[in-house]
């Protein structure tokens, strides 16, 4: 029997004769009853544990990209560490400092004096005036025997607290006024713009001096009864905080207004309006969150002006009053004996310079991180 007959017999019997040139059959989806959902084996299923599948990395948001750029700014990060360290020292330092050292008997008194007393910012001993740094007084004493380190920590606390209070008011008023003026426009924009121009027309420092000079004694008599403020020369801080905030918010409102004018023309705002979203929801969920970068940068840079303003007012004798302590008041007291004891002036002046430069570098780092095109 020839080969053609053998092939016909094989095909008729329903079997495939194996040959050297036979091709392996392809797997197909079974359509027999009971096997409708059986799929062919995928190639990914053949990957063993020794061949892990690389997961797709989730893209970072613009905010995360900005934070990454800020963390790469060594100058800004160093400044941030310095500010955090100063805050920790100003808040917790006095409680620790009050327990360092032993008691002693004063030369002009038979009373035993402990560290909880001579390490306070308002305790004075005339027989210990103008002492240099020692184991008892780490940074020495001033002209009337007060601990310079204790007064410096109190001064840093005053400056940072005042800056935070002023910025809270500044941000609140600036965002509210700027967003309303930029989003609605019309007579609201005109009214708020004229109000901001009125405050801009009056010099801020002159306005602070005027208010502190006129209402300073009233603040000492009436505001000192407030539990948080209390006596001790700090009563005028509340008055100065209000005045500094009133002079600072128009600039913040102008920044926010300009940014709001750009945001309200974006497509996602138009889409929110078309879908029937209320103005309040658009402002709180779409406009205000997108103002984060400009508000943070402006407020950080404004802190430096606030700290310098408070120091200047206290230096002129219109801010914190004795026996209170502030950096400006320490500079004013030390300037009277500059030639004989320059150390007493160097310590608060250097501290003020470090605080101002640190906040300035942080502001520059935030600006470069959230607006990379600002370098161009």
Secondary structure, DSSP 8 states (H G I E B T S, - for coil): --HHHHHHHHHHHT-----TT----------STT-TT-----SGGG--TTS----------HHHHHHHHHHT-HHHHHHHHHHHHHHHHHHHHHHHHTTSS--EE-TT-SSEE-HHHHTSTT---GGGTT--S-SSSTT-B-TTS-BHHHHHHHHHHHHHHHHHHHHHHHHHHHHHHHHHHHHH-HHHHHHHHHHHHHHHHS-HHHHHHHHHHHHHHHHHHHGGGSTTT-SSS-HHHHHHHHHHHHHHHHHHHHHHHHHHHHHTTSHHHHHHHHTT--HHHHIIIIIGGGGHHHHHHHHHHHHHHHHHHHHHHHHTTSSS-TTS--HHHHHHHHGGGTTT-THHHHHHHHHHHHHHHHHHHHHHHHHHHH-GGGG-
